[in-house]
Amino acid sequence: MNFATWPALLVVDVEGNGANPPDLVEVAALPVRDGGADTSTAGAWLIRPPRPVTSRAASIHGLTNGVLARSPRWGQIAEQVHALLGTVWICAHNAHTDYRVLKAHLPTWEPAGVLDTLRLAKATFRDVPGYSLDALIKHTAPDLTAAPAQRHRATYDAYATAQLLITMASHYDTWDQLVAAAVPPGLPGAPEPEEDPTLW
């Protein structure tokens, strides 16, 4: 895979407060450039949600109401997040979730396309016992020593997802092949289905 052929791409991850639909409590956006994660230009935000963080959500990512008490509200940082996301490609693990939540918070935002490492892993690895981020980290054993925070924080998960994407990209010759394997139907960037010439 020639990484120089890739368009601008951000690996994103979001954490929520456990409500349905969720309010954002953390957003991370990590550029991938030249086959590596560019932490020098990454963006990460903690957000104080309008509704309290549930105990279950806090037990997963560790972001309690107390931790977030002095963080900005979404309205105070939404423009910053939108500016970083721009209109480039994004990638996430189980990307439907991250895309849906970000789109709900940024209604006018639209990425060029959405890569899903969960979908890509199912196309790339046929013999793994599971396709969760933890299972794929165990299977591919990426170097996560530079990952910030810890598992289930947006910054860590975005970094781990970036390493997973880079590893799996080596199984494909071109960007178009990667897109065909990684973009879920119905999300931005999905290849158009080929027309059946037998149909009128």
Beta strands, then each sheet from edge to edge (+ up, - down):
strand 1: 9-16
strand 2: 24-33
strand 3: 36-37
strand 4: 43-46
strand 5: 89-92
strand 6: 114-116
sheet 1: 3+ 2- 1+ 5+ 6+
sheet 2: 3+ 2- 4+
end
